Amino acid sequence: MTSTQVEPRLDHLAIVASDNTDMAGATGYLEYLRNPANGYQTTAVLTSALSIHHGHEIALRKKKKP
């Protein structure tokens, strides 16, 4: 499923966890998620394993369903 398919089903205060946000293709997704007008509060999380860094994003859905 894509985010446009999932988003209408998210309840108020749903948690969205995103992996591999440091990949080049994630830029548009992160811009959407981080824009307060879209109803999310987010934080970036960086992890490291075997000297390789990984990007993640945790978001809280604050917008209520219509």
CHARMM-style PDB file with segment names, atoms N, HN, CA, C and O in Angstrom:
ATOM      1  N   MET     1       0.826  -1.184   0.000  1.00  0.00      PROA
ATOM      2  CA  MET     1       0.000   0.000   0.000  1.00  0.00      PROA
ATOM      3  C   MET     1       0.869   1.246   0.000  1.00  0.00      PROA
ATOM      4  O   MET     1       1.959   1.258   0.571  1.00  0.00      PROA
ATOM      5  N   THR     2       0.385   2.271  -0.633  1.00  0.00      PROA
ATOM      6  HN  THR     2      -0.501   2.261  -1.097  1.00  0.00      PROA
ATOM      7  CA  THR     2       1.092   3.546  -0.639  1.00  0.00      PROA
ATOM      8  C   THR     2       0.550   4.426   0.483  1.00  0.00      PROA
ATOM      9  O   THR     2      -0.500   4.139   1.059  1.00  0.00      PROA
ATOM     10  N   SER     3       1.275   5.500   0.787  1.00  0.00      PROA
ATOM     11  HN  SER     3       2.127   5.733   0.320  1.00  0.00      PROA
ATOM     12  CA  SER     3       0.831   6.390   1.861  1.00  0.00      PROA
ATOM     13  C   SER     3      -0.522   7.028   1.541  1.00  0.00      PROA
ATOM     14  O   SER     3      -1.299   7.298   2.457  1.00  0.00      PROA
ATOM     15  N   THR     4      -0.818   7.273   0.267  1.00  0.00      PROA
ATOM     16  HN  THR     4      -0.186   7.054  -0.477  1.00  0.00      PROA
ATOM     17  CA  THR     4      -2.107   7.864  -0.082  1.00  0.00      PROA
ATOM     18  C   THR     4      -3.247   6.878   0.141  1.00  0.00      PROA
ATOM     19  O   THR     4      -4.388   7.296   0.341  1.00  0.00      PROA
ATOM     20  N   GLN     5      -2.963   5.590   0.111  1.00  0.00      PROA
ATOM     21  HN  GLN     5      -2.036   5.251  -0.052  1.00  0.00      PROA
ATOM     22  CA  GLN     5      -3.978   4.580   0.401  1.00  0.00      PROA
ATOM     23  C   GLN     5      -4.156   4.386   1.897  1.00  0.00      PROA
ATOM     24  O   GLN     5      -5.261   4.105   2.361  1.00  0.00      PROA
ATOM     25  N   VAL     6      -3.088   4.531   2.647  1.00  0.00      PROA
ATOM     26  HN  VAL     6      -2.190   4.758   2.270  1.00  0.00      PROA
ATOM     27  CA  VAL     6      -3.111   4.288   4.089  1.00  0.00      PROA
ATOM     28  C   VAL     6      -3.615   5.501   4.860  1.00  0.00      PROA
ATOM     29  O   VAL     6      -4.366   5.348   5.823  1.00  0.00      PROA
ATOM     30  N   GLU     7      -3.220   6.684   4.460  1.00  0.00      PROA
ATOM     31  HN  GLU     7      -2.610   6.808   3.678  1.00  0.00      PROA
ATOM     32  CA  GLU     7      -3.509   7.886   5.241  1.00  0.00      PROA
ATOM     33  C   GLU     7      -4.987   8.059   5.603  1.00  0.00      PROA
ATOM     34  O   GLU     7      -5.276   8.372   6.758  1.00  0.00      PROA
ATOM     35  N   PRO     8      -5.933   7.875   4.685  1.00  0.00      PROA
ATOM     36  CA  PRO     8      -7.339   8.052   5.070  1.00  0.00      PROA
ATOM     37  C   PRO     8      -7.806   7.076   6.157  1.00  0.00      PROA
ATOM     38  O   PRO     8      -8.820   7.316   6.813  1.00  0.00      PROA
ATOM     39  N   ARG     9      -7.081   6.000   6.344  1.00  0.00      PROA
ATOM     40  HN  ARG     9      -6.257   5.805   5.811  1.00  0.00      PROA
ATOM     41  CA  ARG     9      -7.451   4.980   7.332  1.00  0.00      PROA
ATOM     42  C   ARG     9      -6.811   5.215   8.700  1.00  0.00      PROA
ATOM     43  O   ARG     9      -7.138   4.526   9.667  1.00  0.00      PROA
ATOM     44  N   LEU    10      -5.909   6.175   8.781  1.00  0.00      PROA
ATOM     45  HN  LEU    10      -5.643   6.735   7.996  1.00  0.00      PROA
ATOM     46  CA  LEU    10      -5.218   6.418  10.046  1.00  0.00      PROA
ATOM     47  C   LEU    10      -6.129   7.119  11.043  1.00  0.00      PROA
ATOM     48  O   LEU    10      -6.787   8.107  10.717  1.00  0.00      PROA
ATOM     49  N   ASP    11      -6.158   6.596  12.250  1.00  0.00      PROA
ATOM     50  HN  ASP    11      -5.624   5.793  12.514  1.00  0.00      PROA
ATOM     51  CA  ASP    11      -6.910   7.231  13.322  1.00  0.00      PROA
ATOM     52  C   ASP    11      -6.135   8.419  13.873  1.00  0.00      PROA
ATOM     53  O   ASP    11      -4.930   8.548  13.657  1.00  0.00      PROA
ATOM     54  N   HSD    12      -6.841   9.275  14.579  1.00  0.00      PROA
ATOM     55  HN  HSD    12      -7.820   9.170  14.754  1.00  0.00      PROA
ATOM     56  CA  HSD    12      -6.223  10.387  15.302  1.00  0.00      PROA
ATOM     57  C   HSD    12      -5.217   9.792  16.292  1.00  0.00      PROA
ATOM     58  O   HSD    12      -5.533   8.833  16.996  1.00  0.00      PROA
ATOM     59  N   LEU    13      -4.042  10.342  16.347  1.00  0.00      PROA
ATOM     60  HN  LEU    13      -3.785  11.121  15.775  1.00  0.00      PROA
ATOM     61  CA  LEU    13      -2.920   9.918  17.190  1.00  0.00      PROA
ATOM     62  C   LEU    13      -2.297   8.590  16.769  1.00  0.00      PROA
ATOM     63  O   LEU    13      -1.640   7.930  17.574  1.00  0.00      PROA
ATOM     64  N   ALA    14      -2.500   8.196  15.516  1.00  0.00      PROA
ATOM     65  HN  ALA    14      -3.034   8.732  14.862  1.00  0.00      PROA
ATOM     66  CA  ALA    14      -1.822   7.010  14.985  1.00  0.00      PROA
ATOM     67  C   ALA    14      -0.326   7.303  14.878  1.00  0.00      PROA
ATOM     68  O   ALA    14       0.070   8.443  14.634  1.00  0.00      PROA
ATOM     69  N   ILE    15       0.487   6.291  15.058  1.00  0.00      PROA
ATOM     70  HN  ILE    15       0.165   5.366  15.256  1.00  0.00      PROA
ATOM     71  CA  ILE    15       1.937   6.412  14.928  1.00  0.00      PROA
ATOM     72  C   ILE    15       2.353   5.850  13.571  1.00  0.00      PROA
ATOM     73  O   ILE    15       1.949   4.753  13.184  1.00  0.00      PROA
ATOM     74  N   VAL    16       3.164   6.621  12.864  1.00  0.00      PROA
ATOM     75  HN  VAL    16       3.493   7.512  13.178  1.00  0.00      PROA
ATOM     76  CA  VAL    16       3.683   6.203  11.559  1.00  0.00      PROA
ATOM     77  C   VAL    16       5.197   6.086  11.693  1.00  0.00      PROA
ATOM     78  O   VAL    16       5.871   7.068  12.004  1.00  0.00      PROA
ATOM     79  N   ALA    17       5.730   4.901  11.460  1.00  0.00      PROA
ATOM     80  HN  ALA    17       5.182   4.103  11.207  1.00  0.00      PROA
ATOM     81  CA  ALA    17       7.171   4.675  11.530  1.00  0.00      PROA
ATOM     82  C   ALA    17       7.691   4.439  10.115  1.00  0.00      PROA
ATOM     83  O   ALA    17       7.186   3.575   9.398  1.00  0.00      PROA
ATOM     84  N   SER    18       8.693   5.204   9.720  1.00  0.00      PROA
ATOM     85  HN  SER    18       9.103   5.906  10.302  1.00  0.00      PROA
ATOM     86  CA  SER    18       9.255   5.111   8.374  1.00  0.00      PROA
ATOM     87  C   SER    18      10.721   4.720   8.456  1.00  0.00      PROA
ATOM     88  O   SER    18      11.470   5.262   9.268  1.00  0.00      PROA
ATOM     89  N   ASP    19      11.122   3.793   7.626  1.00  0.00      PROA
ATOM     90  HN  ASP    19      10.513   3.353   6.966  1.00  0.00      PROA
ATOM     91  CA  ASP    19      12.490   3.296   7.596  1.00  0.00      PROA
ATOM     92  C   ASP    19      13.163   3.780   6.307  1.00  0.00      PROA
ATOM     93  O   ASP    19      12.491   4.132   5.338  1.00  0.00      PROA
ATOM     94  N   ASN    20      14.478   3.790   6.312  1.00  0.00      PROA
ATOM     95  HN  ASN    20      15.024   3.503   7.100  1.00  0.00      PROA
ATOM     96  CA  ASN    20      15.273   4.160   5.128  1.00  0.00      PROA
ATOM     97  C   ASN    20      14.982   5.580   4.644  1.00  0.00      PROA
ATOM     98  O   ASN    20      14.981   5.835   3.440  1.00  0.00      PROA
ATOM     99  N   THR    21      14.737   6.490   5.562  1.00  0.00      PROA
ATOM    100  HN  THR    21      14.737   6.283   6.540  1.00  0.00      PROA
ATOM    101  CA  THR    21      14.427   7.855   5.171  1.00  0.00      PROA
ATOM    102  C   THR    21      15.652   8.628   4.698  1.00  0.00      PROA
ATOM    103  O   THR    21      15.534   9.772   4.260  1.00  0.00      PROA
ATOM    104  N   ASP    22      16.800   8.022   4.783  1.00  0.00      PROA
ATOM    105  HN  ASP    22      16.895   7.093   5.139  1.00  0.00      PROA
ATOM    106  CA  ASP    22      18.020   8.658   4.282  1.00  0.00      PROA
ATOM    107  C   ASP    22      18.253   8.327   2.805  1.00  0.00      PROA
ATOM    108  O   ASP    22      19.251   8.756   2.227  1.00  0.00      PROA
ATOM    109  N   MET    23      17.358   7.583   2.204  1.00  0.00      PROA
ATOM    110  HN  MET    23      16.546   7.234   2.674  1.00  0.00      PROA
ATOM    111  CA  MET    23      17.470   7.237   0.793  1.00  0.00      PROA
ATOM    112  C   MET    23      17.019   8.426  -0.059  1.00  0.00      PROA
ATOM    113  O   MET    23      16.153   9.195   0.360  1.00  0.00      PROA
ATOM    114  N   ALA    24      17.591   8.578  -1.227  1.00  0.00      PROA
ATOM    115  HN  ALA    24      18.294   7.954  -1.567  1.00  0.00      PROA
ATOM    116  CA  ALA    24      17.314   9.729  -2.096  1.00  0.00      PROA
ATOM    117  C   ALA    24      15.829   9.869  -2.431  1.00  0.00      PROA
ATOM    118  O   ALA    24      15.345  10.996  -2.528  1.00  0.00      PROA
ATOM    119  N   GLY    25      15.106   8.807  -2.608  1.00  0.00      PROA
ATOM    120  HN  GLY    25      15.499   7.890  -2.529  1.00  0.00      PROA
ATOM    121  CA  GLY    25      13.700   8.864  -2.993  1.00  0.00      PROA
ATOM    122  C   GLY    25      12.745   9.263  -1.889  1.00  0.00      PROA
ATOM    123  O   GLY    25      11.552   9.424  -2.144  1.00  0.00      PROA
ATOM    124  N   ALA    26      13.232   9.426  -0.670  1.00  0.00      PROA
ATOM    125  HN  ALA    26      14.201   9.295  -0.463  1.00  0.00      PROA
ATOM    126  CA  ALA    26      12.359   9.729   0.468  1.00  0.00      PROA
ATOM    127  C   ALA    26      12.114  11.216   0.666  1.00  0.00      PROA
ATOM    128  O   ALA    26      11.312  11.593   1.520  1.00  0.00      PROA
ATOM    129  N   THR    27      12.781  12.068  -0.097  1.00  0.00      PROA
ATOM    130  HN  THR    27      13.432  11.761  -0.791  1.00  0.00      PROA
ATOM    131  CA  THR    27      12.718  13.515   0.118  1.00  0.00      PROA
ATOM    132  C   THR    27      11.292  14.057   0.058  1.00  0.00      PROA
ATOM    133  O   THR    27      10.874  14.765   0.974  1.00  0.00      PROA
ATOM    134  N   GLY    28      10.546  13.748  -0.978  1.00  0.00      PROA
ATOM    135  HN  GLY    28      10.886  13.173  -1.722  1.00  0.00      PROA
ATOM    136  CA  GLY    28       9.179  14.241  -1.121  1.00  0.00      PROA
ATOM    137  C   GLY    28       8.270  13.743  -0.009  1.00  0.00      PROA
ATOM    138  O   GLY    28       7.444  14.492   0.513  1.00  0.00      PROA
ATOM    139  N   TYR    29       8.426  12.489   0.345  1.00  0.00      PROA
ATOM    140  HN  TYR    29       9.097  11.880  -0.079  1.00  0.00      PROA
ATOM    141  CA  TYR    29       7.636  11.898   1.435  1.00  0.00      PROA
ATOM    142  C   TYR    29       7.914  12.625   2.747  1.00  0.00      PROA
ATOM    143  O   TYR    29       6.984  12.961   3.480  1.00  0.00      PROA
ATOM    144  N   LEU    30       9.176  12.868   3.043  1.00  0.00      PROA
ATOM    145  HN  LEU    30       9.932  12.595   2.447  1.00  0.00      PROA
ATOM    146  CA  LEU    30       9.537  13.550   4.284  1.00  0.00      PROA
ATOM    147  C   LEU    30       9.058  14.994   4.294  1.00  0.00      PROA
ATOM    148  O   LEU    30       8.627  15.492   5.334  1.00  0.00      PROA
ATOM    149  N   GLU    31       9.127  15.666   3.168  1.00  0.00      PROA
ATOM    150  HN  GLU    31       9.477  15.262   2.323  1.00  0.00      PROA
ATOM    151  CA  GLU    31       8.617  17.039   3.093  1.00  0.00      PROA
ATOM    152  C   GLU    31       7.123  17.061   3.403  1.00  0.00      PROA
ATOM    153  O   GLU    31       6.652  17.950   4.113  1.00  0.00      PROA
ATOM    154  N   TYR    32       6.384  16.103   2.882  1.00  0.00      PROA
ATOM    155  HN  TYR    32       6.767  15.382   2.305  1.00  0.00      PROA
ATOM    156  CA  TYR    32       4.957  16.010   3.159  1.00  0.00      PROA
ATOM    157  C   TYR    32       4.710  15.736   4.640  1.00  0.00      PROA
ATOM    158  O   TYR    32       3.901  16.409   5.278  1.00  0.00      PROA
ATOM    159  N   LEU    33       5.405  14.751   5.174  1.00  0.00      PROA
ATOM    160  HN  LEU    33       6.062  14.204   4.656  1.00  0.00      PROA
ATOM    161  CA  LEU    33       5.212  14.346   6.562  1.00  0.00      PROA
ATOM    162  C   LEU    33       5.586  15.469   7.532  1.00  0.00      PROA
ATOM    163  O   LEU    33       4.929  15.642   8.559  1.00  0.00      PROA
ATOM    164  N   ARG    34       6.617  16.218   7.218  1.00  0.00      PROA
ATOM    165  HN  ARG    34       7.150  16.076   6.384  1.00  0.00      PROA
ATOM    166  CA  ARG    34       7.114  17.269   8.114  1.00  0.00      PROA
ATOM    167  C   ARG    34       6.354  18.594   7.982  1.00  0.00      PROA
ATOM    168  O   ARG    34       6.551  19.494   8.798  1.00  0.00      PROA
ATOM    169  N   ASN    35       5.500  18.725   6.982  1.00  0.00      PROA
ATOM    170  HN  ASN    35       5.340  17.993   6.320  1.00  0.00      PROA
ATOM    171  CA  ASN    35       4.718  19.948   6.806  1.00  0.00      PROA
ATOM    172  C   ASN    35       3.561  19.929   7.813  1.00  0.00      PROA
ATOM    173  O   ASN    35       2.678  19.078   7.710  1.00  0.00      PROA
ATOM    174  N   PRO    36       3.552  20.850   8.783  1.00  0.00      PROA
ATOM    175  CA  PRO    36       2.509  20.844   9.816  1.00  0.00      PROA
ATOM    176  C   PRO    36       1.083  20.910   9.252  1.00  0.00      PROA
ATOM    177  O   PRO    36       0.148  20.434   9.896  1.00  0.00      PROA
ATOM    178  N   ALA    37       0.909  21.483   8.081  1.00  0.00      PROA
ATOM    179  HN  ALA    37       1.669  21.869   7.558  1.00  0.00      PROA
ATOM    180  CA  ALA    37      -0.420  21.575   7.475  1.00  0.00      PROA
ATOM    181  C   ALA    37      -1.005  20.199   7.155  1.00  0.00      PROA
ATOM    182  O   ALA    37      -2.216  20.070   6.979  1.00  0.00      PROA
ATOM    183  N   ASN    38      -0.155  19.168   7.078  1.00  0.00      PROA
ATOM    184  HN  ASN    38       0.829  19.272   7.221  1.00  0.00      PROA
ATOM    185  CA  ASN    38      -0.624  17.823   6.755  1.00  0.00      PROA
ATOM    186  C   ASN    38      -1.005  17.011   7.984  1.00  0.00      PROA
ATOM    187  O   ASN    38      -1.436  15.864   7.861  1.00  0.00      PROA
ATOM    188  N   GLY    39      -0.851  17.595   9.171  1.00  0.00      PROA
ATOM    189  HN  GLY    39      -0.502  18.527   9.271  1.00  0.00      PROA
ATOM    190  CA  GLY    39      -1.383  16.970  10.376  1.00  0.00      PROA
ATOM    191  C   GLY    39      -0.489  15.999  11.109  1.00  0.00      PROA
ATOM    192  O   GLY    39      -0.987  15.155  11.854  1.00  0.00      PROA
ATOM    193  N   TYR    40       0.821  16.090  10.923  1.00  0.00      PROA
ATOM    194  HN  TYR    40       1.226  16.775  10.318  1.00  0.00      PROA
ATOM    195  CA  TYR    40       1.735  15.181  11.619  1.00  0.00      PROA
ATOM    196  C   TYR    40       2.723  15.959  12.484  1.00  0.00      PROA
ATOM    197  O   TYR    40       3.096  17.088  12.166  1.00  0.00      PROA
ATOM    198  N   GLN    41       3.130  15.342  13.563  1.00  0.00      PROA
ATOM    199  HN  GLN    41       2.827  14.425  13.822  1.00  0.00      PROA
ATOM    200  CA  GLN    41       4.253  15.843  14.350  1.00  0.00      PROA
ATOM    201  C   GLN    41       5.326  14.770  14.234  1.00  0.00      PROA
ATOM    202  O   GLN    41       5.075  13.607  14.552  1.00  0.00      PROA
ATOM    203  N   THR    42       6.521  15.147  13.782  1.00  0.00      PROA
ATOM    204  HN  THR    42       6.725  16.092  13.524  1.00  0.00      PROA
ATOM    205  CA  THR    42       7.537  14.138  13.464  1.00  0.00      PROA
ATOM    206  C   THR    42       8.844  14.374  14.192  1.00  0.00      PROA
ATOM    207  O   THR    42       9.114  15.459  14.708  1.00  0.00      PROA
ATOM    208  N   THR    43       9.641  13.328  14.215  1.00  0.00      PROA
ATOM    209  HN  THR    43       9.421  12.447  13.796  1.00  0.00      PROA
ATOM    210  CA  THR    43      11.011  13.425  14.685  1.00  0.00      PROA
ATOM    211  C   THR    43      11.867  12.448  13.887  1.00  0.00      PROA
ATOM    212  O   THR    43      11.440  11.336  13.575  1.00  0.00      PROA
ATOM    213  N   ALA    44      13.062  12.876  13.569  1.00  0.00      PROA
ATOM    214  HN  ALA    44      13.408  13.779  13.822  1.00  0.00      PROA
ATOM    215  CA  ALA    44      14.006  12.008  12.853  1.00  0.00      PROA
ATOM    216  C   ALA    44      14.788  11.190  13.876  1.00  0.00      PROA
ATOM    217  O   ALA    44      15.117  11.670  14.960  1.00  0.00      PROA
ATOM    218  N   VAL    45      15.073   9.962  13.512  1.00  0.00      PROA
ATOM    219  HN  VAL    45      14.806   9.572  12.631  1.00  0.00      PROA
ATOM    220  CA  VAL    45      15.851   9.067  14.367  1.00  0.00      PROA
ATOM    221  C   VAL    45      16.972   8.491  13.511  1.00  0.00      PROA
ATOM    222  O   VAL    45      16.715   7.906  12.459  1.00  0.00      PROA
ATOM    223  N   LEU    46      18.193   8.652  13.951  1.00  0.00      PROA
ATOM    224  HN  LEU    46      18.402   9.127  14.806  1.00  0.00      PROA
ATOM    225  CA  LEU    46      19.338   8.075  13.255  1.00  0.00      PROA
ATOM    226  C   LEU    46      19.895   6.933  14.079  1.00  0.00      PROA
ATOM    227  O   LEU    46      20.090   7.066  15.288  1.00  0.00      PROA
ATOM    228  N   THR    47      20.150   5.823  13.431  1.00  0.00      PROA
ATOM    229  HN  THR    47      19.992   5.715  12.449  1.00  0.00      PROA
ATOM    230  CA  THR    47      20.758   4.685  14.095  1.00  0.00      PROA
ATOM    231  C   THR    47      22.038   4.307  13.360  1.00  0.00      PROA
ATOM    232  O   THR    47      22.266   4.720  12.223  1.00  0.00      PROA
ATOM    233  N   SER    48      22.858   3.524  14.024  1.00  0.00      PROA
ATOM    234  HN  SER    48      22.673   3.188  14.948  1.00  0.00      PROA
ATOM    235  CA  SER    48      24.113   3.095  13.426  1.00  0.00      PROA
ATOM    236  C   SER    48      24.362   1.638  13.784  1.00  0.00      PROA
ATOM    237  O   SER    48      24.253   1.243  14.945  1.00  0.00      PROA
ATOM    238  N   ALA    49      24.693   0.854  12.787  1.00  0.00      PROA
ATOM    239  HN  ALA    49      24.782   1.174  11.844  1.00  0.00      PROA
ATOM    240  CA  ALA    49      25.031  -0.549  12.992  1.00  0.00      PROA
ATOM    241  C   ALA    49      26.214  -0.875  12.090  1.00  0.00      PROA
ATOM    242  O   ALA    49      26.175  -0.627  10.885  1.00  0.00      PROA
ATOM    243  N   LEU    50      27.246  -1.423  12.672  1.00  0.00      PROA
ATOM    244  HN  LEU    50      27.278  -1.624  13.651  1.00  0.00      PROA
ATOM    245  CA  LEU    50      28.446  -1.783  11.927  1.00  0.00      PROA
ATOM    246  C   LEU    50      29.000  -0.590  11.158  1.00  0.00      PROA
ATOM    247  O   LEU    50      29.449  -0.725  10.019  1.00  0.00      PROA
ATOM    248  N   SER    51      28.964   0.574  11.791  1.00  0.00      PROA
ATOM    249  HN  SER    51      28.600   0.684  12.716  1.00  0.00      PROA
ATOM    250  CA  SER    51      29.466   1.838  11.227  1.00  0.00      PROA
ATOM    251  C   SER    51      28.674   2.332  10.012  1.00  0.00      PROA
ATOM    252  O   SER    51      29.158   3.175   9.257  1.00  0.00      PROA
ATOM    253  N   ILE    52      27.482   1.819   9.828  1.00  0.00      PROA
ATOM    254  HN  ILE    52      27.089   1.134  10.442  1.00  0.00      PROA
ATOM    255  CA  ILE    52      26.601   2.276   8.759  1.00  0.00      PROA
ATOM    256  C   ILE    52      25.436   3.004   9.407  1.00  0.00      PROA
ATOM    257  O   ILE    52      24.789   2.472  10.309  1.00  0.00      PROA
ATOM    258  N   HSD    53      25.167   4.229   8.945  1.00  0.00      PROA
ATOM    259  HN  HSD    53      25.692   4.661   8.213  1.00  0.00      PROA
ATOM    260  CA  HSD    53      24.099   5.033   9.515  1.00  0.00      PROA
ATOM    261  C   HSD    53      22.796   4.806   8.757  1.00  0.00      PROA
ATOM    262  O   HSD    53      22.792   4.630   7.539  1.00  0.00      PROA
ATOM    263  N   HSD    54      21.701   4.814   9.492  1.00  0.00      PROA
ATOM    264  HN  HSD    54      21.704   4.957  10.482  1.00  0.00      PROA
ATOM    265  CA  HSD    54      20.381   4.582   8.918  1.00  0.00      PROA
ATOM    266  C   HSD    54      19.437   5.673   9.384  1.00  0.00      PROA
ATOM    267  O   HSD    54      19.477   6.065  10.550  1.00  0.00      PROA
ATOM    268  N   GLY    55      18.583   6.173   8.490  1.00  0.00      PROA
ATOM    269  HN  GLY    55      18.550   5.855   7.543  1.00  0.00      PROA
ATOM    270  CA  GLY    55      17.615   7.203   8.840  1.00  0.00      PROA
ATOM    271  C   GLY    55      16.217   6.633   8.995  1.00  0.00      PROA
ATOM    272  O   GLY    55      15.799   5.754   8.241  1.00  0.00      PROA
ATOM    273  N   HSD    56      15.505   7.146   9.983  1.00  0.00      PROA
ATOM    274  HN  HSD    56      15.845   7.860  10.595  1.00  0.00      PROA
ATOM    275  CA  HSD    56      14.134   6.736  10.262  1.00  0.00      PROA
ATOM    276  C   HSD    56      13.335   7.986  10.618  1.00  0.00      PROA
ATOM    277  O   HSD    56      13.917   9.013  10.968  1.00  0.00      PROA
ATOM    278  N   GLU    57      12.048   7.910  10.535  1.00  0.00      PROA
ATOM    279  HN  GLU    57      11.576   7.076  10.250  1.00  0.00      PROA
ATOM    280  CA  GLU    57      11.182   9.016  10.925  1.00  0.00      PROA
ATOM    281  C   GLU    57      10.002   8.422  11.692  1.00  0.00      PROA
ATOM    282  O   GLU    57       9.377   7.458  11.249  1.00  0.00      PROA
ATOM    283  N   ILE    58       9.710   9.013  12.846  1.00  0.00      PROA
ATOM    284  HN  ILE    58      10.218   9.796  13.206  1.00  0.00      PROA
ATOM    285  CA  ILE    58       8.548   8.615  13.632  1.00  0.00      PROA
ATOM    286  C   ILE    58       7.591   9.797  13.604  1.00  0.00      PROA
ATOM    287  O   ILE    58       7.990  10.927  13.887  1.00  0.00      PROA
ATOM    288  N   ALA    59       6.337   9.545  13.264  1.00  0.00      PROA
ATOM    289  HN  ALA    59       6.013   8.627  13.034  1.00  0.00      PROA
ATOM    290  CA  ALA    59       5.353  10.619  13.158  1.00  0.00      PROA
ATOM    291  C   ALA    59       4.096  10.261  13.937  1.00  0.00      PROA
ATOM    292  O   ALA    59       3.707   9.096  14.027  1.00  0.00      PROA
ATOM    293  N   LEU    60       3.478  11.280  14.493  1.00  0.00      PROA
ATOM    294  HN  LEU    60       3.795  12.226  14.420  1.00  0.00      PROA
ATOM    295  CA  LEU    60       2.209  11.140  15.192  1.00  0.00      PROA
ATOM    296  C   LEU    60       1.147  11.868  14.376  1.00  0.00      PROA
ATOM    297  O   LEU    60       1.289  13.055  14.084  1.00  0.00      PROA
ATOM    298  N   ARG    61       0.098  11.167  14.014  1.00  0.00      PROA
ATOM    299  HN  ARG    61      -0.018  10.203  14.251  1.00  0.00      PROA
ATOM    300  CA  ARG    61      -0.986  11.753  13.216  1.00  0.00      PROA
ATOM    301  C   ARG    61      -1.890  12.559  14.136  1.00  0.00      PROA
ATOM    302  O   ARG    61      -2.582  11.999  14.986  1.00  0.00      PROA
ATOM    303  N   LYS    62      -1.882  13.871  13.965  1.00  0.00      PROA
ATOM    304  HN  LYS    62      -1.320  14.327  13.274  1.00  0.00      PROA
ATOM    305  CA  LYS    62      -2.649  14.748  14.847  1.00  0.00      PROA
ATOM    306  C   LYS    62      -3.953  15.214  14.224  1.00  0.00      PROA
ATOM    307  O   LYS    62      -4.831  15.732  14.913  1.00  0.00      PROA
ATOM    308  N   LYS    63      -4.073  15.029  12.924  1.00  0.00      PROA
ATOM    309  HN  LYS    63      -3.359  14.609  12.364  1.00  0.00      PROA
ATOM    310  CA  LYS    63      -5.295  15.465  12.224  1.00  0.00      PROA
ATOM    311  C   LYS    63      -6.373  14.399  12.394  1.00  0.00      PROA
ATOM    312  O   LYS    63      -6.128  13.210  12.192  1.00  0.00      PROA
ATOM    313  N   LYS    64      -7.561  14.844  12.767  1.00  0.00      PROA
ATOM    314  HN  LYS    64      -7.759  15.810  12.932  1.00  0.00      PROA
ATOM    315  CA  LYS    64      -8.660  13.907  12.923  1.00  0.00      PROA
ATOM    316  C   LYS    64      -9.300  13.605  11.575  1.00  0.00      PROA
ATOM    317  O   LYS    64      -9.259  14.427  10.659  1.00  0.00      PROA
ATOM    318  N   LYS    65      -9.885  12.431  11.464  1.00  0.00      PROA
ATOM    319  HN  LYS    65      -9.918  11.764  12.208  1.00  0.00      PROA
ATOM    320  CA  LYS    65     -10.583  12.057  10.234  1.00  0.00      PROA
ATOM    321  C   LYS    65     -11.756  12.997  10.023  1.00  0.00      PROA
ATOM    322  O   LYS    65     -12.353  13.474  10.987  1.00  0.00      PROA
ATOM    323  N   PRO    66     -12.089  13.267   8.765  1.00  0.00      PROA
ATOM    324  CA  PRO    66     -13.254  14.139   8.508  1.00  0.00      PROA
ATOM    325  C   PRO    66     -14.550  13.459   8.898  1.00  0.00      PROA
ATOM    326  OT1 PRO    66     -15.624  14.043   8.750  1.00  0.00      PROA
TER     327      PRO     66
END
